Amino acid sequence: MTKKQTADRVKVGITLDQVVGAAFDVLDRGGVAKLSTRAIAAELGVSMNTVMWHIRTKDRLLDTMSEAVMGEVELEDLPEEWDDQAAELLERLRQAMLRHRDGALLVAGTFPAEVRTLAFTDRLMTALLRGCPTRRTAAWTAWNLFYFTLGLVQEEQAAPAGDRDRLRANVDERRLPGLSTVVEDFMSVDFAERFRFGIRQILHSAATMPAPDTADGSQATDGKEQTRSRDS
């Protein structure tokens, strides 16, 4: 760190939390495309060197912001049944991402091994282990749920009406009979219902469809037995 960077930091006295807060202000106004060190520095009224001293790299900033979004997900007061718990956790994650412009795009591609992200993952995994036939099924189902949530929230936050109009105009009944039959449902903007249906569909499958065996032919431990042994 140079003398100028040190003096700048001492003079300004900002914290990493302030940098992250300013980053969210930039994000909420302009989206991920406008999220830059320069924009954050301008938001705080400091130099870019001061911002860089705190975040080190853009990837670290994104990880820190993703961790903050995960921290908005309440992990207590969940329903009793395992599938209801899992569905509720994913709904809370969805709402946390929707509170920020491009929230899902921000979280996508990051998985910081930090307290809040790991706590959410552990809570989800604990629920899935109660209902899935094997540990591997629980683990892979967690990823399926996470990626489905990310993808649908990204679509919801983009929601370009013009794209739907172009799709509708280009779906010819004679050339694309299958798609034309369901085109309105296919383009549905009822994201809340689509989300609930998709989550329940994955969870229903998870309870009845074990993940494939390991490469050596062995099977992962039964998740229900694992949970029962811990509770006994």
Phi, psi and omega per residue, in radians:
M1 nan 2.288 -3.122
T2 -1.346 2.888 3.094
K3 -1.063 -0.643 3.139
K4 -1.116 -0.757 3.129
Q5 -1.084 -0.751 3.135
T6 -1.085 -0.831 -3.124
A7 -1.111 -0.688 3.136
D8 -1.074 -0.780 -3.111
R9 -1.155 -0.763 -3.141
V10 -1.095 -0.725 -3.113
K11 -1.132 -0.777 -3.051
V12 -1.406 -0.748 3.127
G13 1.180 0.511 -3.140
I14 -1.443 2.821 3.135
T15 -2.001 2.939 3.077
L16 -1.077 -0.662 3.113
D17 -1.052 -0.664 3.109
Q18 -1.189 -0.671 3.105
V19 -1.110 -0.786 3.139
V20 -1.138 -0.702 3.099
G21 -1.070 -0.731 3.097
A22 -1.157 -0.627 3.113
A23 -1.096 -0.700 3.092
F24 -1.178 -0.616 3.073
D25 -1.077 -0.758 3.098
V26 -1.117 -0.780 -3.138
L27 -1.053 -0.820 -3.053
D28 -1.180 -0.434 3.096
R29 -1.496 -0.732 -2.981
G30 -2.137 -0.071 -3.128
G31 1.418 3.121 -3.101
V32 -1.044 -0.585 -3.109
A33 -1.057 -0.494 -3.102
K34 -1.708 0.007 -3.085
L35 -1.417 1.867 -3.107
S36 -2.517 2.809 3.082
T37 -1.037 -0.708 -3.142
R38 -1.082 -0.762 -3.116
A39 -1.167 -0.672 3.115
I40 -1.159 -0.740 3.117
A41 -1.075 -0.735 3.116
A42 -1.121 -0.655 3.119
E43 -1.079 -0.673 -3.103
L44 -1.552 -0.276 -3.076
G45 1.271 0.611 3.129
V46 -2.229 3.122 3.124
S47 -1.423 2.809 3.077
M48 -1.100 -0.576 3.117
N49 -1.062 -0.648 3.121
T50 -1.127 -0.772 3.112
V51 -1.096 -0.790 -3.106
M52 -1.126 -0.536 3.120
W53 -1.059 -0.615 -3.108
H54 -1.451 -0.751 -2.990
I55 -1.650 -0.325 -3.133
R56 1.162 -1.047 -3.130
T57 -2.422 2.847 3.084
K58 -1.128 -0.666 3.124
D59 -1.080 -0.703 3.123
R60 -1.143 -0.654 3.085
L61 -1.077 -0.809 -3.136
L62 -1.095 -0.703 3.089
D63 -1.078 -0.742 -3.119
T64 -1.161 -0.693 3.105
M65 -1.195 -0.700 3.084
S66 -1.075 -0.743 3.098
E67 -1.055 -0.648 3.111
A68 -1.158 -0.703 3.095
V69 -1.091 -0.780 3.121
M70 -1.081 -0.548 3.121
G71 -1.196 -0.268 3.101
E72 -1.426 -0.143 -3.113
V73 -1.509 2.013 3.112
E74 -1.269 2.271 -3.061
L75 -1.807 0.012 -3.125
E76 -1.868 3.064 3.110
D77 0.951 0.925 3.137
L78 -1.719 2.766 3.078
P79 -1.077 2.923 -3.065
E80 -1.372 -0.806 -3.059
E81 -1.220 2.529 -3.047
W82 -1.052 -0.735 -3.102
D83 -1.257 -0.599 3.060
D84 -1.163 -0.655 3.088
Q85 -1.074 -0.850 -3.127
A86 -1.068 -0.791 -3.137
A87 -1.085 -0.711 -3.133
E88 -1.176 -0.699 3.101
L89 -1.076 -0.755 3.137
L90 -1.203 -0.616 3.070
E91 -1.114 -0.710 3.109
R92 -1.156 -0.662 3.060
L93 -1.114 -0.757 3.105
R94 -0.992 -0.823 -3.126
Q95 -1.132 -0.657 3.109
A96 -1.082 -0.748 3.133
M97 -1.214 -0.636 3.138
L98 -1.178 -0.361 3.121
R99 -1.237 -0.223 -3.116
H100 -2.166 2.364 3.080
R101 -1.001 2.323 -3.108
D102 0.988 0.541 -3.095
G103 -1.052 -0.728 3.138
A104 -1.231 -0.651 3.093
L105 -1.123 -0.614 3.085
L106 -1.112 -0.822 -3.063
V107 -1.280 -0.576 -3.112
A108 -1.022 2.355 3.099
G109 1.513 -0.038 3.084
T110 -2.044 2.615 2.966
F111 -2.703 1.271 -3.096
P112 -1.145 2.285 3.117
A113 -1.415 1.114 -3.090
E114 -2.059 2.970 -2.954
V115 -0.976 -0.862 -3.018
R116 -1.241 -0.739 3.119
T117 -1.127 -0.758 3.138
L118 -1.195 -0.606 3.117
A119 -1.148 -0.732 3.087
F120 -1.091 -0.808 -3.109
T121 -1.092 -0.723 3.125
D122 -1.115 -0.710 -3.128
R123 -1.147 -0.730 3.103
L124 -1.127 -0.769 -3.104
M125 -1.135 -0.659 3.118
T126 -1.052 -0.725 3.103
A127 -1.144 -0.791 -3.089
L128 -1.152 -0.617 3.128
L129 -1.101 -0.421 3.105
R130 -1.292 -0.485 -3.022
G131 -1.979 -0.329 -3.097
C132 -1.525 2.581 -3.071
P133 -1.213 -0.460 3.134
T134 -2.443 2.857 3.100
R135 -1.102 -0.726 -3.129
R136 -1.103 -0.689 3.087
T137 -1.041 -0.763 3.128
A138 -1.080 -0.790 -3.103
A139 -1.124 -0.820 -3.112
W140 -1.238 -0.578 3.085
T141 -1.127 -0.656 3.104
A142 -1.010 -0.768 3.102
W143 -1.149 -0.735 3.125
N144 -1.037 -0.763 3.121
L145 -1.115 -0.752 -3.099
F146 -1.132 -0.826 -3.111
Y147 -1.198 -0.651 3.074
F148 -1.065 -0.783 3.137
T149 -1.090 -0.804 3.112
L150 -1.025 -0.833 -3.071
G151 -1.117 -0.773 -3.089
L152 -1.234 -0.649 3.106
V153 -1.191 -0.639 3.054
Q154 -1.053 -0.758 3.103
E155 -1.097 -0.750 -3.128
E156 -1.103 -0.698 -3.091
Q157 -1.324 -0.419 3.063
A158 -1.443 -0.967 3.058
A159 0.639 0.966 3.137
P160 -1.334 1.900 -3.110
A161 -1.034 -0.626 -3.125
G162 -1.090 -0.621 3.117
D163 -1.125 -0.667 3.130
R164 -1.194 -0.660 3.097
D165 -1.120 -0.708 3.124
R166 -1.165 -0.719 3.113
L167 -1.076 -0.813 3.139
R168 -1.031 -0.722 -3.100
A169 -1.208 -0.483 -3.056
N170 -1.659 -0.068 3.140
V171 -1.574 1.732 3.132
D172 -1.566 2.287 -3.066
E173 -1.077 -0.586 -3.097
R174 -1.334 -0.681 -3.115
R175 -1.473 -0.546 -3.046
L176 -2.280 1.129 -3.018
P177 -1.101 -0.651 -3.131
G178 -1.156 -0.856 -3.118
L179 -1.167 -0.669 -3.109
S180 -1.134 -0.516 -3.140
T181 -1.142 -0.562 -3.035
V182 -2.066 0.277 -2.942
V183 -1.009 -0.673 -3.112
E184 -1.212 -0.741 3.070
D185 -1.179 -0.628 3.133
F186 -1.075 -0.608 -3.107
M187 -1.708 0.213 -3.054
S188 -0.936 2.375 3.069
V189 -1.790 0.275 3.026
D190 -1.426 1.264 -2.994
F191 -1.156 -0.581 -3.132
A192 -1.107 -0.796 3.132
E193 -1.218 -0.689 3.087
R194 -1.070 -0.687 3.132
F195 -1.122 -0.866 -3.111
R196 -1.073 -0.728 3.126
F197 -1.099 -0.818 -3.097
G198 -1.100 -0.751 3.128
I199 -1.099 -0.801 -3.132
R200 -1.152 -0.612 3.116
Q201 -1.114 -0.772 3.117
I202 -1.122 -0.779 -3.110
L203 -1.140 -0.689 3.106
H204 -1.080 -0.762 3.119
S205 -1.126 -0.695 -3.092
A206 -1.086 -0.579 -3.091
A207 -1.297 -0.350 -3.011
T208 -2.140 -0.147 -3.044
M209 -2.167 1.673 -3.136
P210 -1.132 2.585 3.038
A211 -1.172 2.753 -3.131
P212 -1.035 2.733 3.085
D213 -1.134 2.898 3.087
T214 -1.240 2.953 -3.051
A215 -1.051 -0.552 -3.115
D216 -1.548 0.133 3.071
G217 1.579 -0.121 3.128
S218 -1.394 2.822 -3.122
Q219 -1.957 2.574 3.079
A220 -1.217 2.711 -3.135
T221 -1.101 2.479 3.104
D222 -1.038 2.149 -3.094
G223 -1.114 -0.634 -3.119
K224 -1.193 -0.738 3.111
E225 -1.115 -0.671 3.119
Q226 -1.049 -0.783 -3.108
T227 -1.183 -0.742 -3.123
R228 -1.095 -0.681 -3.126
S229 -1.159 -0.578 3.104
R230 -1.226 -0.611 -3.062
D231 -1.393 -0.320 -3.051
S232 -1.393 nan nan
